[in-house]
Amino acid sequence: MISLSLAVWIVRLTLLYLLIGLCFAVAFAARGAGWLDPVARHGTMGFRLLVIPGAMTLWPYLAFRLAKGVPSRERNAHRDLAQ
């Protein structure tokens, strides 16, 4: 059985994670999404609002991708044939 203090700490850590994620997600929706995916650069305000919940949840992964400094390149048969 989980003690009450442990449950409180789990909730606090979850809220902290989501708060950091929200701060990151707003900045990511404004600029970062367009840097990682050139098509997202021309996204509407509706698109940016839809991206925020996902970016809020996946912020460590997205921050790592932005810090890595290389935008994503989709690799598929069409791109391989074009090169």
C-alpha positions, 0 to 999 in steps of 0.5 A, spaced: 500 500 500 502 506 498 503 511 503 499 518 502 506 522 502 509 518 497 502 519 493 503 526 494 510 526 491 508 522 485 502 527 484 507 533 485 512 530 480 507 529 475 505 536 475 512 539 475 513 534 469 507 537 465 508 544 467 515 544 464 512 540 458 507 546 457 512 551 457 516 547 452 510 546 448 508 553 447 515 555 445 516 548 441 509 550 437 511 557 436 518 555 433 521 548 434 516 544 430 517 548 424 525 547 425 524 539 426 519 539 420 519 544 414 512 543 413 510 545 420 513 551 418 507 553 415 502 550 420 496 554 422 494 556 429 489 550 429 495 546 428 499 549 433 494 548 438 493 541 436 501 540 437 501 543 444 498 537 448 503 532 444 509 536 445 507 537 453 507 530 454 513 528 449 518 534 451 524 530 453 524 527 447 523 533 443 528 537 447 533 532 445 531 532 438 532 540 438 538 539 442 541 534 437 541 540 432 539 535 426 532 536 423 528 530 421 529 527 415 524 522 413 527 516 409 523 512 404 523 509 398 521 515 394 526 519 397 531 514 396 530 513 388 530 521 388 537 521 390 
